[in-house]
Amino acid sequence: PESERTARFVRQAKTECGIHTRTTSAGAPHGGALQDLIVKDAAQAKALKSACVRTIDLNERQACDVFCLVNGAFSPLQGFMDETAYNSVVKDMRLPEKQLFGLPVTLDVQSIAGLKGGDKILLKWEGQEVAVLEVSSIYKPNKVVEAKECFGTSSLEHPTVYSLIAEQGQYYVGGKVHGLESPKFKYPVMTPAQVRATLPQGKEVVAFQNRNPIHRAHFELLKCAQRDVADSILLVHPTCGPTQPGDIDGLVRIDTYEALRKETEAQYPMFRWAYLPYSMKMAGPREAIQHMIIRKNFGATHFIIGRD
């Protein structure tokens, strides 16, 4: 049964703060290896760019996905999902190799005219050449099925379902991503490798995800969780990419975290602070799994799930 298969990947422990979900291989990236898709050889990068037959200007949601792919936050993925991987994740929450994965990671386009397998596409974000996509799969998804499976509803009242069906491209293009440069944003970001470099060896790491400005109740939750996991590091790791309409802007959210960090860093040296470019999906339990996997790739051994 599904519950037994899930238990092979996570354990749960109830504490006074709620439920902490722990990875079974403490500190190891999801799938065993942290992916680094950035092309290091300048000649290879130049050859990839010169072979491109099309350029796509990414929106912020897509640029966040490219950041997570090329820097290993979506490990073990090495690119946007092909149709087989997409269907497997949508229906079973598993990659074809049977690893747990919460939500599909796809590149949507409005037109596939003239595009074929083997083509290379240059991906740009606000003028920055960030990656080359090597096309291996072109398909038209059933977005109603995707919405029902991933969000639990196909109602257009759900903000991400509305975006999925009414705004995003009707086709998906999958394939390996070759990173040229990590996408840059208007706020400071750290890659999984950079965050891992700040974490002391041998200590457990409790990760906290939030999409809202931080407040005192959040901070009390963080202190409680850090006490529950003795001698641990607390990674404060909010998402700062697009969220639902009406949410507070990411730069403003970061200001609240920076203010609290400066106010508390002397008393709480075991806290680490970093910001993640990720587009929130409002997908409930499946997105909680996605966030857990991302933080596992950033070095976390525990993940806080819950409301304040």
C-alpha positions, 0 to 999 in steps of 0.5 A: 500500500501507498503508506508502506511505500512512503514509509521507506522514504520518511519517518515521522515523530510527534513532538510538542511542536507538531510533526517533523518529517525526517529523511531516512538517509540523514543529510543525503540528497534525494536520489543519493547525489546532488545534481550540478547541471552547470556546464563548466567548459566554456567551449562546450557552453558556446557549442550548446548555444550555437546549436540552439534553434529557438529561444524562450524568454522565461517568466519568473515561475519558469526561471525559478524552476531552472534555478532549482534544476541547474543547482540541484534543488530538484535532485535527482532531476536532470531536466524538465520531465518528459511525458513518462516521468510527468505521467508517473509523478502526476498519477503515482507521485513517483519518478519512473525510478520509483523515487518519491516526488511531489509535483511535476516539473515541466516547461510549458510553451504555447506553440510547438510548431517546427519543434522536434526531438533532439532540438536545442532551445536557449532559455533566457531570463530577463536577458540572461542566458541561463540554460540550454534545453535538449528536447527529448519529449514534446507532449500535450498534457491533460491539465484537468487530470493534472489539476485533480491529482496534484491540487485535489480540484479542477476548479478555476477558483484555485489560483494555480489551477486557474494559471495552469489551465487558463494562462500557461502554455498548452504543451510541455517540452521535456529534456535534459537541461544544460545550465549556462549560468544560475538565474539571478533574482532581485534578492540574494539566493544560495544554492544547495551546495552553498547552504551545505557549505555553511552547515557543520558536519555531524549535526542534524538540520531542521528546515523551515519553509514559509511563503509569508512574512515571518512573525513572532509565532513563527519564531517561537515555532522555530525555537521549539523545533530546534529544542526538539532536535537536540544540538541541531541547526535550524535552516530558515528557508522561505520561498521568495518567488511568485505565490498566489494573487494578493500575497505580499511581494517577495522583496518585502517578505525578505525584509521581515526575515532580514530584520529578525535575523539581525535582531536574533543572530547573537542569541541564536547562532545555530540558525541559518538563513537563506532564500529560495526562488521557488514558485508556490503552487498551493498544492497542499500535502503534495507540495509539502512533500515537494518542499521536504525533498527540496530541503533534503537537497539543501542538507536538511534532515528534518522538515517542519510541516504545519500551520502556526 
